[in-house]
Structure formats: C-alpha cells, structure tokens
Amino acid sequence: MVQELSDAIQQAELHYQRLVLLVGEHSSEKTTLLRHVAENNGYPYLRLSLEISERMLSIPASQRTVEADGLVKQLVSDADVEVVLLDNIELLFCPALQIDPLKVLQGASRNTVVVAAWPGSFQDSILTYAAPGHPEHRSYRAPDAIIVPINP
C-alpha cells in the first residue's frame, strides 16, 4: 500500500487537480498508512477536522458556511509544501456547513498535492461516504481524483 500511495502522489503532480483519496471504511488503517508516508517522506500530516474546527472558533456561526472552503484552502496553502496529507476529514461532511467535501478538497489541491483519507468506499467507479439516508451521505460517480482504495 505504501508504494501504491507513493505512486499515486507522483502521478497527481501531473494533474490540474492534484487530489489523491485514500479510501477505506473506518478502522481500515488509513491513518497508519498516512502517518507512515508522512514520516518517511517529510510530508506534513494534518488532522483536518481538528485544524479547521480550531480556526472556526473565531468565526461567528453565521459565517462558518461561507468560510469553510477558504479555511481548508488556507490550511493547505499555509503548509507551504508540495504534498500535504489530510486525515480526519469528517467535519467537511457536516450538513450545517453546506459544502461539497469533494469540491473543497479539489479546490485545495490546485497547487499542492493533497492526499486525503476518505472514510467510505469506492466501488464500480462510485465514491461514497455514509449510508444512503444518512444526513451526511455523499455519492460521486467517477470523481476527478486519483483513488487509492484500501481493501479490507
């Protein structure tokens, strides 16, 4: 898996949107893999939900929907490196934020390779998060990203 993820990072450098999604269900060792790649390559490893929620504390609740996308882009930009690894992205799926998590990640990956641990599945070219009917459910057909699935 380490080599597959490293190859995906190199491949992403050639794309307009440099997004790599490490896709697996909860407890599929995404965090372990990201930390290993971060330590071996000197990439920053960021827990997105923690970082963004801390930044949102200073923003009035009524403005958080407007600011969420920009906060993610700023977080990636502030790292000032070529590759950033994002874990714990669940905050992006919060219905109160009214954002499209995939579009936010794609926007943040225009100038930086963003590797994000996507808690969900990728089957038959469909990327999903949460079960249908769940308020946070998302489904994308053939998303514009490099997908690295972790099989159970």
C-alpha positions in Angstrom: 0.0 0.0 0.0 2.9 2.4 0.8 4.2 2.0 -2.8 0.8 2.4 -4.3 0.2 5.6 -2.4 3.6 6.9 -3.3 3.0 6.2 -7.0 -0.4 8.0 -6.8 1.3 11.1 -5.3 3.8 11.2 -8.1 1.0 10.7 -10.7 -1.1 13.5 -9.0 1.7 16.0 -9.6 0.9 15.9 -13.3 -2.8 16.7 -12.9 -4.6 20.0 -12.7 -6.4 19.0 -9.5 -3.7 17.1 -7.5 -6.1 15.2 -5.3 -5.4 11.7 -4.1 -8.1 10.0 -2.0 -7.1 7.1 0.2 -10.4 5.4 0.5 -11.4 2.9 3.1 -14.0 2.1 5.8 -13.4 3.1 9.4 -10.6 1.1 11.0 -9.0 0.2 7.6 -5.6 1.6 8.7 -5.8 4.8 6.6 -4.3 6.8 9.5 -1.5 4.3 10.0 -0.6 4.4 6.3 -0.8 8.2 6.1 1.5 8.6 9.2 4.0 6.2 7.8 4.2 8.0 4.4 4.4 11.3 6.2 7.3 10.2 8.5 9.2 8.6 5.6 8.9 11.5 3.2 8.7 14.5 5.5 5.2 15.4 4.4 3.0 17.3 6.9 0.2 15.2 8.4 -2.8 17.3 9.4 -5.9 16.2 11.2 -8.3 18.4 9.2 -11.3 18.3 11.5 -9.2 19.5 14.4 -7.4 22.2 12.5 -10.5 23.6 10.8 -12.6 23.5 14.0 -10.0 25.4 15.9 -9.9 28.1 13.2 -13.7 28.2 13.1 -13.9 29.1 16.8 -13.0 32.7 16.0 -15.7 32.9 13.2 -19.3 33.7 14.0 -21.5 30.7 13.5 -23.5 32.5 10.8 -20.2 32.9 8.7 -18.8 29.4 9.0 -20.7 28.2 6.0 -19.1 30.9 3.9 -15.6 30.5 5.4 -15.2 26.7 5.5 -14.0 26.3 1.9 -11.5 29.1 2.3 -10.2 27.7 5.6 -9.3 24.4 4.0 -7.5 26.1 1.1 -5.7 28.3 3.6 -4.7 25.3 5.8 -3.2 23.6 2.8 -1.5 26.8 1.5 -0.1 27.6 4.9 1.8 24.2 4.9 3.9 25.7 2.0 5.0 22.3 0.7 4.3 20.3 -2.4 2.4 17.4 -0.7 0.0 17.6 2.3 -1.6 14.6 4.0 -5.1 15.2 5.5 -6.7 12.8 7.9 -10.0 13.0 9.9 -11.9 15.0 7.2 -15.3 14.2 8.6 -16.0 17.8 9.5 -16.4 18.6 5.8 -19.5 16.4 5.7 -21.3 18.3 8.4 -24.7 19.3 6.9 -24.6 22.6 8.7 -21.6 23.8 6.7 -23.5 23.3 3.4 -20.4 22.5 1.4 -19.4 19.8 -1.1 -16.5 17.9 0.6 -15.1 16.7 -2.7 -15.1 20.1 -4.3 -13.5 21.6 -1.3 -10.7 19.1 -1.5 -10.3 19.5 -5.2 -10.1 23.3 -4.8 -7.4 22.9 -2.2 -5.4 20.6 -4.5 -4.8 23.0 -7.4 -1.3 24.0 -6.4 -0.5 21.3 -3.8 -0.8 17.5 -3.9 -3.5 16.8 -1.3 -3.7 13.3 0.0 -6.9 12.8 2.0 -8.1 9.8 4.0 -11.7 9.4 2.7 -13.8 7.3 5.2 -16.1 5.4 2.8 -15.9 3.2 -0.2 -15.1 3.2 -3.9 -16.9 0.5 -5.9 -17.9 0.5 -9.6 -16.4 4.0 -10.0 -18.7 5.4 -7.3 -17.1 7.1 -4.3 -19.4 7.2 -1.2 -19.4 8.5 2.3 -22.0 7.3 4.8 -25.0 5.1 4.1 -27.9 6.3 1.9 -30.4 8.1 4.0 -27.8 9.3 6.5 -27.8 13.2 6.7 -24.1 13.2 5.7 -24.4 10.8 2.8 -22.4 11.7 -0.3 -22.0 9.8 -3.6 -19.9 10.7 -6.6 -19.7 8.9 -9.9 -16.2 8.8 -11.4 -14.8 11.6 -9.2 -11.9 13.7 -10.6 -9.3 12.4 -8.2 -6.8 9.6 -8.0 -8.4 6.9 -5.9 -6.3 4.5 -3.8 -8.7 2.0 -2.2 -7.8 0.1 0.9 -9.4 -3.3 0.7 -10.5 -4.9 4.0 
